[in-house]
C-alpha cells in the first residue's frame, strides 16, 4: 500500500527517504502532512524547542501578589491582587478547603 518516497528537507535542502513504514505510522496516527524536515533537522529542531522552554516561550510571567492566608496565617503569594473582601488562602489550605461543585 505504501512505498518509499524521496523528500527534500526544507531546512538543509538534502533529500531523505520517507519510508513505507514511516508513512504507515503517520497514517495510523492520523497525520495528513508529510514530514518537511529530514530526521537530523527534525531532531535538531526538537532539541532547540526543548532548550528554549517549548513552543510558547513568549508568554509573560504571571504577576504574583503578597497575601496572608486567612486559615493558617502563613505569608503566601497569589496570582491576583487581594481586595480584602474575600478570604485568601495559601496553596495547602486552598487545596484542603471544600468547594461547591455546581
N, CA, C and O of each residue as an XYZ file, in Angstrom:
408
protein
N       0.827     -1.182      0.000
C       0.000      0.000      0.000
C       0.882      1.260      0.000
O       0.611      2.193     -0.756
N       1.915      1.299      0.822
C       2.828      2.433      0.852
C       4.145      2.026      0.200
O       4.536      0.859      0.231
N       4.817      3.004     -0.389
C       6.161      2.752     -0.923
C       7.046      3.931     -0.536
O       6.567      5.049     -0.350
N       8.343      3.664     -0.418
C       9.293      4.697     -0.024
C       9.200      5.906     -0.953
O       9.022      5.756     -2.162
N       9.321      7.107     -0.379
C       9.307      8.346     -1.153
C      10.582      9.124     -0.838
O      11.097      9.064      0.279
N      11.069      9.834     -1.803
C      12.200     10.735     -1.602
C      11.633     12.143     -1.422
O      10.927     12.655     -2.290
N      11.953     12.758     -0.284
C      11.505     14.115      0.010
C      12.729     15.015      0.177
O      13.841     14.527      0.379
N      12.524     16.309      0.092
C      13.604     17.271      0.274
C      13.358     18.055      1.553
O      12.266     18.582      1.764
N      14.383     18.133      2.414
C      14.292     18.834      3.694
C      14.194     20.338      3.460
O      14.972     20.908      2.695
N      13.242     20.969      4.118
C      13.054     22.408      3.948
C      14.119     23.221      4.679
O      14.293     24.406      4.395
N      14.839     22.593      5.624
C      15.876     23.320      6.356
C      17.242     23.215      5.680
O      17.887     24.228      5.408
N      17.677     21.985      5.411
C      19.035     21.800      4.875
C      19.075     21.540      3.372
O      20.141     21.610      2.762
N      17.917     21.240      2.766
C      17.858     21.012      1.330
C      18.286     19.620      0.879
O      18.277     19.327     -0.317
N      18.657     18.768      1.815
C      19.077     17.407      1.475
C      17.858     16.516      1.245
O      16.801     16.707      1.846
N      18.033     15.557      0.373
C      16.966     14.579      0.158
C      17.017     13.531      1.259
O      18.087     13.197      1.767
N      15.841     13.016      1.620
C      15.762     11.939      2.605
C      14.616     11.026      2.236
O      13.707     11.406      1.497
N      14.672      9.808      2.766
C      13.666      8.795      2.444
C      12.553      8.844      3.495
O      12.807      8.773      4.697
N      11.328      8.966      3.012
C      10.136      8.839      3.845
C       9.663      7.410      3.601
O       8.936      7.134      2.647
N      10.090      6.511      4.481
C       9.891      5.082      4.246
C       8.422      4.674      4.309
O       7.582      5.382      4.863
N       8.143      3.521      3.729
C       6.781      2.980      3.736
C       6.303      2.771      5.170
O       5.141      3.034      5.481
N       7.199      2.295      6.050
C       6.799      2.067      7.443
C       6.517      3.391      8.154
O       5.607      3.463      8.980
N       7.289      4.445      7.843
C       7.001      5.759      8.422
C       5.661      6.283      7.913
O       4.892      6.864      8.678
N       5.381      6.084      6.647
C       4.110      6.525      6.069
C       2.947      5.808      6.740
O       1.908      6.408      7.017
N       3.135      4.514      6.997
C       2.089      3.749      7.664
C       1.874      4.277      9.088
O       0.738      4.404      9.544
N       2.979      4.584      9.785
C       2.891      5.155     11.130
C       2.129      6.483     11.089
O       1.232      6.708     11.901
N       2.481      7.358     10.151
C       1.802      8.644     10.011
C       0.299      8.437      9.777
O      -0.531      9.125     10.371
N      -0.034      7.488      8.910
C      -1.441      7.218      8.600
C      -2.184      6.700      9.839
O      -3.321      7.094     10.100
N      -1.524      5.810     10.601
C      -2.135      5.268     11.821
C      -2.409      6.363     12.847
O      -3.405      6.307     13.568
N      -1.535      7.350     12.912
C      -1.688      8.451     13.856
C      -2.637      9.531     13.343
O      -2.998     10.445     14.085
N      -3.037      9.430     12.093
C      -3.950     10.408     11.525
C      -3.258     11.653     10.992
O      -3.916     12.654     10.710
N      -1.935     11.602     10.851
C      -1.199     12.738     10.310
C      -1.475     12.825      8.815
O      -1.427     11.817      8.110
N      -1.762     14.024      8.333
C      -2.070     14.190      6.912
C      -0.923     14.800      6.122
O      -0.897     14.697      4.895
N       0.031     15.438      6.807
C       1.157     16.066      6.114
C       2.393     15.181      6.163
O       2.647     14.494      7.152
N       3.149     15.209      5.087
C       4.429     14.510      5.060
C       5.432     15.341      5.853
O       5.260     16.551      5.995
N       6.489     14.694      6.376
C       7.486     15.476      7.112
C       8.190     16.461      6.186
O       8.492     16.136      5.038
N       8.447     17.650      6.686
C       9.125     18.666      5.887
C      10.610     18.715      6.165
O      11.363     19.348      5.425
N      11.046     18.039      7.246
C      12.455     18.039      7.628
C      13.001     16.625      7.643
O      12.282     15.667      7.927
N      14.292     16.511      7.329
C      14.965     15.212      7.413
C      15.089     14.823      8.890
O      14.926     15.681      9.757
N      15.369     13.572      9.194
C      15.467     13.142     10.593
C      16.469     13.964     11.408
O      16.208     14.257     12.574
N      17.602     14.339     10.824
C      18.605     15.120     11.555
C      18.078     16.512     11.894
O      18.252     16.979     13.020
N      17.437     17.180     10.936
C      16.900     18.518     11.187
C      15.706     18.462     12.129
O      15.500     19.379     12.924
N      14.911     17.384     12.045
C      13.797     17.217     12.986
C      14.323     17.107     14.413
O      13.796     17.734     15.332
N      15.381     16.291     14.587
C      15.973     16.117     15.918
C      16.565     17.431     16.424
O      16.422     17.763     17.600
N      17.234     18.185     15.536
C      17.822     19.466     15.931
C      16.726     20.454     16.330
O      16.879     21.177     17.314
N      15.627     20.494     15.582
C      14.518     21.399     15.870
C      13.877     21.033     17.214
O      13.542     21.913     18.008
N      13.711     19.737     17.461
C      13.116     19.278     18.710
C      14.008     19.647     19.890
O      13.512     20.085     20.928
N      15.332     19.473     19.739
C      16.271     19.829     20.803
C      16.257     21.331     21.056
O      16.321     21.762     22.207
N      16.174     22.129     20.003
C      16.132     23.586     20.133
C      14.867     24.013     20.866
O      14.913     24.896     21.722
N      13.752     23.399     20.539
C      12.476     23.726     21.168
C      12.509     23.383     22.652
O      12.026     24.153     23.481
N      13.080     22.225     22.989
C      13.172     21.828     24.396
C      14.045     22.782     25.190
O      13.692     23.164     26.306
N      15.188     23.175     24.621
C      16.122     24.028     25.358
C      15.613     25.449     25.501
O      16.035     26.167     26.409
N      14.714     25.869     24.624
C      14.192     27.236     24.713
C      12.934     27.311     25.567
O      12.341     28.381     25.702
N      12.521     26.187     26.143
C      11.364     26.208     27.032
C      10.051     25.920     26.345
O       8.996     26.206     26.911
N      10.072     25.367     25.153
C       8.831     24.994     24.490
C       8.419     25.961     23.412
O       9.114     26.930     23.107
N       7.269     25.669     22.846
C       6.767     26.462     21.733
C       6.292     27.842     22.169
O       6.402     28.804     21.408
N       5.768     27.947     23.382
C       5.167     29.198     23.816
C       6.097     29.919     24.791
O       5.710     30.207     25.923
N       7.333     30.213     24.348
C       8.277     30.841     25.251
C       8.170     32.363     25.246
O       9.007     33.025     25.860
N       7.173     32.942     24.579
C       6.957     34.378     24.594
C       5.988     34.792     25.691
O       5.723     35.981     25.870
N       5.464     33.833     26.418
C       4.474     34.112     27.445
C       5.120     34.848     28.615
O       6.207     34.479     29.061
N       4.458     35.879     29.108
C       4.967     36.635     30.236
C       4.762     35.863     31.525
O       3.823     35.079     31.666
N       5.667     36.105     32.461
C       5.495     35.520     33.782
C       4.266     36.150     34.430
O       4.008     37.341     34.260
N       3.530     35.364     35.154
C       2.330     35.850     35.834
C       2.746     36.702     37.031
O       3.614     36.307     37.810
N       2.130     37.860     37.170
C       2.428     38.728     38.306
C       1.796     38.125     39.555
O       0.627     37.738     39.552
N       2.583     38.053     40.616
C       2.107     37.496     41.874
C       2.036     38.601     42.923
O       2.826     39.544     42.896
N       1.085     38.480     43.847
C       0.865     39.491     44.865
C       0.981     38.859     46.251
O       0.547     37.724     46.452
N       1.561     39.581     47.203
C       1.684     39.039     48.563
C       0.327     39.005     49.261
O      -0.533     39.856     49.034
N       0.163     38.006     50.109
C      -1.081     37.867     50.869
C      -0.790     37.066     52.132
O       0.259     36.432     52.252
N      -1.725     37.103     53.064
C      -1.639     36.309     54.284
C      -2.821     35.343     54.265
O      -3.965     35.754     54.068
N      -2.537     34.064     54.469
C      -3.578     33.035     54.431
C      -4.597     33.276     55.544
O      -4.233     33.461     56.706
N      -5.877     33.269     55.173
C      -6.965     33.502     56.136
C      -7.153     32.318     57.072
O      -7.799     32.446     58.112
N      -6.590     31.156     56.710
C      -6.775     29.971     57.524
C      -5.621     29.756     58.505
O      -5.841     29.607     59.707
N      -4.381     29.740     57.983
C      -3.238     29.406     58.835
C      -2.356     30.609     59.172
O      -1.486     30.504     60.035
N      -2.565     31.756     58.503
C      -1.799     32.957     58.793
C      -0.439     33.020     58.110
O       0.327     33.959     58.323
N      -0.149     32.034     57.301
C       1.142     31.986     56.602
C       1.188     33.022     55.483
O       0.187     33.258     54.806
N       2.364     33.646     55.290
C       2.532     34.568     54.168
C       2.656     33.751     52.889
O       3.337     32.726     52.859
N       1.994     34.212     51.839
C       1.974     33.493     50.571
C       1.893     34.503     49.439
O       1.847     35.711     49.674
N       1.877     34.003     48.215
C       1.649     34.862     47.052
C       0.510     34.267     46.238
O       0.331     33.050     46.187
N      -0.253     35.145     45.606
C      -1.395     34.719     44.798
C      -1.371     35.448     43.455
O      -0.798     36.533     43.361
N      -1.984     34.873     42.407
C      -1.927     35.475     41.070
C      -2.986     36.555     40.830
O      -3.350     36.817     39.683
N      -3.479     37.175     41.889
C      -4.455     38.257     41.759
C      -4.215     39.234     42.906
O      -3.619     38.869     43.919
N      -4.670     40.456     42.752
C      -4.497     41.456     43.800
C      -5.639     41.282     44.804
O      -6.797     41.525     44.465
N      -5.326     40.862     46.037
C      -6.380     40.674     47.033
C      -7.081     41.992     47.350
O      -6.436     43.016     47.575
N      -8.406     41.947     47.361
C      -9.186     43.164     47.612
C      -9.516     43.331     49.089
O      -9.863     44.428     49.527
N      -9.410     42.252     49.860
C      -9.769     42.311     51.262
C     -11.220     41.937     51.508
O     -11.620     41.773     52.660
N     -12.021     41.796     50.452
C     -13.432     41.456     50.593
C     -13.668     39.967     50.818
O     -14.644     39.570     51.455
N     -12.763     39.152     50.288
C     -12.896     37.698     50.419
C     -11.628     37.133     51.023
O     -10.559     37.728     50.891
N     -11.733     35.977     51.694
C     -10.531     35.379     52.278
C      -9.582     34.877     51.184
O     -10.009     34.474     50.102
N      -8.301     34.913     51.494
C      -7.264     34.414     50.597
C      -6.552     33.284     51.329
O      -6.260     33.398     52.519
N      -6.271     32.187     50.615
C      -5.658     31.027     51.239
C      -4.330     30.686     50.570
O      -4.131     30.939     49.382
N      -3.428     30.108     51.359
C      -2.191     29.576     50.785
C      -2.560     28.312     50.004
O      -3.688     27.827     50.101
N      -1.630     27.793     49.248
C      -1.899     26.625     48.405
C      -2.410     25.440     49.224
O      -3.383     24.789     48.842
N      -1.755     25.165     50.342
C      -2.132     23.998     51.151
C      -3.557     24.125     51.705
O      -4.348     23.184     51.637
N      -3.863     25.293     52.246
C      -5.210     25.493     52.807
C      -6.270     25.528     51.710
O      -7.373     25.015     51.899
N      -5.946     26.128     50.565
C      -6.907     26.194     49.466
C      -7.252     24.797     48.967
O      -8.414     24.498     48.695
N      -6.231     23.935     48.848
C      -6.466     22.574     48.337
C      -7.283     21.745     49.312
O      -7.988     20.825     48.895
N      -7.204     22.051     50.601
C      -7.958     21.260     51.594
C      -9.339     21.870     51.897
O     -10.112     21.305     52.671
N      -9.638     23.010     51.292
C     -10.939     23.666     51.509
C     -11.998     23.038     50.600
O     -11.810     22.975     49.385
N     -13.126     22.568     51.188
C     -14.188     22.025     50.313
C     -14.820     23.145     49.474
O     -15.011     24.262     49.954
N     -15.133     22.833     48.246
C     -15.736     23.810     47.341
C     -17.036     23.258     46.773
O     -17.228     22.046     46.674
N     -17.908     24.159     46.409
C     -19.161     23.751     45.761
C     -18.857     23.303     44.342
O     -18.230     24.040     43.581
N     -19.285     22.124     43.984
C     -19.138     21.639     42.615
C     -20.491     21.740     41.930
O     -21.319     20.838     42.062
N     -20.724     22.801     41.217
C     -22.019     23.078     40.643
C     -22.241     22.158     39.527
O     -23.288     22.211     38.883
